[in-house]
Amino acid sequence: MIKGNMKRHREYWESVRDYDKEVFSVYKALRSNPVKAALKNRPKKYKVAYLGVGSGFMLPFLSRKFSKVYAVDFSKTLLDRCKSEFVKFENIEYINADFRDLRKIKEKVDIVISVNSILPPSIKDKMKILKQISKMTKRNGLFIGILPSADVVIYRVMLEIDNLIRKGYSEKRALKKWEEFLDRKSFSPLGFHTDDYDSITQKYWYPFEIRFRLKDAGFKSIKIGKAYYKWSYCKDNCYGYFPGKEGSWDWFVTARKK
Ligand SMILES: C[S@@+](CC[C@H](N)C(=O)[O-])C[C@H]1O[C@@H](n2cnc3c(N)ncnc32)[C@H](O)[C@@H]1O
């Protein structure tokens, strides 16, 4: 069952007090930052939009690198925090908006970046967001995203089950334990995942769906890779701990506007 509409999502993000403690930090977790790498040789004159500011980790980097940065978020709390922390970065314009309606940004940009911020489970909301992104991107402009991976939840469960079997559990008991985990987390095969504490369902993505929906929204040359996380960070942050095994990942996506 999907819990929480977009209003509830916004309330959740408004309520975050200590961002670094309460929220999984993609940037602390990443082994290396593919978003920065993808932005490396882009012209200074470019205008970019960063969707979902969170703690604002990327904003100083984007501000130094590009002529104009639109920092967009529906959480006024998070935007205000970034605004006061990054006062000296004068080319950042803060836009308080829901990604489903980005008309407040009056010009098209060269690059739109979203790091784990396209999260609504509703197909209608997801498509609205992707179409808005497409609309605000110049022809042949770039979408660069990290999208939560649905596969990695099942990957973790596989590793955990194998671990229990190695410890002497019967296959049946091991499976039961981790099926219960998926139930508790309300993980759905459709890639929905309900946060235990806040009762909002967020979208986790499969590569075929990313390709399908980006194409539908007007993108081409869609490339999907893995943005790997460090086991040392994942350990206490819901992805398990399996050093030596392939790391957990979210999807790193680039696409061009048709
Ligand atoms: C998981 S955080 C990611 C933040 C940042 N990109 C990072 O990786 O550290 C999601 C961010 O997107 C914002 N957000 C989520 N859905 C949104 C929406 N529909 N419209 C505007 N902002 C949204 C949240 O307020 C939050 O700042």
The ligand as an SDF file (V2000), in Angstrom:
LIG
                    3D

 27 29  0  0  0  0  0  0  0  0999 V2000
   16.7550   12.4710   -0.3380 C   0  0  0  0  0  0  0  0  0  0  0  0
   16.8740   14.2250   -0.3510 S   0  0  0  0  0  0  0  0  0  0  0  0
   18.2460   14.4390   -1.4330 C   0  0  0  0  0  0  0  0  0  0  0  0
   18.9300   15.7500   -1.2260 C   0  0  0  0  0  0  0  0  0  0  0  0
   20.2390   15.9570   -1.9900 C   0  0  0  0  0  0  0  0  0  0  0  0
   20.0320   15.9190   -3.4180 N   0  0  0  0  0  0  0  0  0  0  0  0
   21.2260   14.9450   -1.5330 C   0  0  0  0  0  0  0  0  0  0  0  0
   21.4180   13.9460   -2.2200 O   0  0  0  0  0  0  0  0  0  0  0  0
   21.8230   15.1340   -0.4620 O   0  0  0  0  0  0  0  0  0  0  0  0
   15.4870   14.7310   -1.3490 C   0  0  0  0  0  0  0  0  0  0  0  0
   15.3700   16.2430   -1.4880 C   0  0  0  0  0  0  0  0  0  0  0  0
   14.4170   16.5420   -2.5090 O   0  0  0  0  0  0  0  0  0  0  0  0
   13.3920   17.3880   -2.0140 C   0  0  0  0  0  0  0  0  0  0  0  0
   12.1510   16.9610   -2.6980 N   0  0  0  0  0  0  0  0  0  0  0  0
   11.6540   15.7040   -2.7380 C   0  0  0  0  0  0  0  0  0  0  0  0
   10.5520   15.6560   -3.5180 N   0  0  0  0  0  0  0  0  0  0  0  0
   10.3520   16.9090   -3.9780 C   0  0  0  0  0  0  0  0  0  0  0  0
    9.3750   17.5010   -4.8300 C   0  0  0  0  0  0  0  0  0  0  0  0
    8.3790   16.7770   -5.3630 N   0  0  0  0  0  0  0  0  0  0  0  0
    9.4610   18.8170   -5.1020 N   0  0  0  0  0  0  0  0  0  0  0  0
   10.4620   19.5760   -4.5520 C   0  0  0  0  0  0  0  0  0  0  0  0
   11.4060   19.0720   -3.7280 N   0  0  0  0  0  0  0  0  0  0  0  0
   11.3700   17.7550   -3.4560 C   0  0  0  0  0  0  0  0  0  0  0  0
   13.3940   17.1800   -0.5060 C   0  0  0  0  0  0  0  0  0  0  0  0
   12.8730   18.2810    0.1910 O   0  0  0  0  0  0  0  0  0  0  0  0
   14.8940   16.9500   -0.2280 C   0  0  0  0  0  0  0  0  0  0  0  0
   15.5940   18.1470   -0.1030 O   0  0  0  0  0  0  0  0  0  0  0  0
  1  2  1  0
  2  3  1  0
  2 10  1  0
  3  4  1  0
  4  5  1  0
  5  6  1  0
  5  7  1  0
  7  8  2  0
  7  9  1  0
 10 11  1  0
 11 12  1  0
 11 26  1  0
 12 13  1  0
 13 14  1  0
 13 24  1  0
 14 15  1  0
 14 23  1  0
 15 16  2  0
 16 17  1  0
 17 18  1  0
 17 23  2  0
 18 19  1  0
 18 20  2  0
 20 21  1  0
 21 22  2  0
 22 23  1  0
 24 25  1  0
 24 26  1  0
 26 27  1  0
M  CHG  2   2   1   9  -1
M  END
$$$$
